[in-house]
Amino acid sequence: MRAGRTEPTMPEGKGHRLRSSGSTVVPVRRQRLWDIIMDEARLSAAIPGAETLHRVEGEDDRTYAADVSIGVGPIKGTWRVTARFAEEIEPSHIVLFGGANGPLGKSFGEGWIDFEPVEGGTRVSYSYAILISGMVAKVGGRLIDGAADRLIDKFYERLAKAIRAERRAAATAAD
């Protein structure tokens, strides 16, 4: 799916185009991080604003749907977010396709996530290309760019916090 491409493909259409990339280190071994991300309950706990998260039944691949409350400046609402894990190469990378539908607009795009073992844990590198349309694109284009990166940072912060809590619980249980 990624073969021969250097970055996610931007969807066609009119609207606000959002493209970004970055990386962070999560303090856990790569395989364990993969297992956490593949666990619906643990993944849900890391998603900022997630009210629900469930696997979409009947799909041949791993597809999730979630209701997520997001607020960016004056733009607030609950969006139905879907993500399809289109390519999973355990434990090194994932290709996602997904989007969000909400009261003020919708989005669709592609994201790549790579997991690389490093000193102190796993470097998670990500890149994405998203097309956003509707009122949210017209009013909040500039706000969205910064907010997207903050939401991603918050996801990884929550994930690291959950991992630390699991470690503490395991240590307490072992005592």
N, C-alpha and C positions, 0 to 999 in steps of 0.2 A: 504494500500500500504506500509506504514512504519511498520505496526504491526510486532512486534517480531524482528525487525532489530535495530541495535544500530548506524548505519552510512550508508550513501549512498553506493551503490554497485559500485565497479570499473568495467568499461566495460572490456571485454576480448579483447585481441589483442596485437600487438607489437607497441611500441612507448614510449613516455614519460608519466609516470603516475603522475598525480598531485592530491594531496589530501590535503585539508586544512579545517580549521574551525575558527570561530571568532565571535565576537559580537560587537555591538555598540548601543548607545542609541540615538534615534531620538526624538527630542523635540515636540512630538505630541501624542495625545491619540491613543490607539491601533486601534480602529474602523476607525478613520480618516486616519491613516496611511494605513490601509487595502484599504480604498476607493481610496486613491491616487494611490496606486500600481495597482489597478484594472482599473484605468483610463488611457487609451492608450496615450493621449497627455501628461499627467503629468508624466507618466512612461518614455516616450521618452525623455523628457527634462532632466531627471536624468541620462541617460545612456551616459557615456563618449564616444565621437566619433561617436554617432549615427547620421547617415545621413538620414535614413528613419526608420520608425517603423510602421508596420501595422499588423492587425489581419488577419490571414490566413482564408479566407472564406471557408466554406464547412466542416470545422472540427467540430466534436461533442464537443470538449472541447476547452478551451482557448489556442490557439496557436498563437504565434507571430513570425514574420520574420523581421529582421532589417539588414541594411547595416551599418557596423561599421568600422571606420578607427582606426586601432590600430598600434602603433609603439613601439617596444621593442628593444632598441639598434639598430642594423643594420637591424632588421626584421620589415618591415613596409608594410602595405597594407590594403585593404578593404576586410573584410570578410562578408559573408552572414551568419548571426546568426539566429538560430531558437530556440524557447523555447516553450515547451508544459507544461502547468500547469496541471499535471496529477492528482493531488489531492489538493483540496482547502477545508480547514476546517476554515470557517470564524469565527472570525478574528484571529485564533491562528496559523495556519501553512499552508505552501505550499510545495508540492513536484514538482520539475521541472525535465524534461528531455530535453536535447538540445545539440546543438553543433554549430560548425562554419566551414565553407568551405572557403578557400581563396587561394591566389596565391602560398603560400608556405606550405600549409598543411591543415589538418582538425582536428577537435576534436569532441568528444561526451562524454556526462556524465550525472550525476544525481546530483541534489542539493536539500537541505532541508533548508527552512527558517521558523523560529519560531518567533512569536511576543508575548512578555510578558509585561504586564503593570508594570511599575516601577515609582518611584518618578522622576518627570521631563519628563515623556514621555513613550516611548516604547523601551524595549530592543529587538533588532533584533539579533537573533543568526542564524548563517548559517554554513553549512558544505557541502562539495562537493567532488566528485570523478570524475576526467576527464582523458580520454586517448587522448593524442595528437600525431598525426603521420605526416609524411612528413618532408620536409626540416626544418621546424620550430622546430620540435622535436629534430632533429639531431644537429642543430646549436645552438639553444637557450634554451635548457633544463633548465639550471640554471637561465638564465635570466627570463624565463617564471614564475618560482616559485615566485619570488619577485614581478614581474609585476602583476600577478593575484591578489595578496593581495592589491597592490596599486590601481588597477582598482576598486576593491570592495570598498575600502576606498573612492575613488573619487566619486563613485556612491552615497554613503551615504552622503558625503559632499554636492554634488549637490542637492540631495533630501532635505536635511535640509535647504539649501539656498533657494530652491523653496518654501518650507513651510514658511520660514520667509518672503519672498516676498509676498506670498498670504496674510499673516497676516497683513503686512503693507498696502497692497491694500485695504483689508477689513476695516482696521481702518480709512484709508483716505476716503473711501466711506461713512463711518458712520458719519464722521465729517460734 
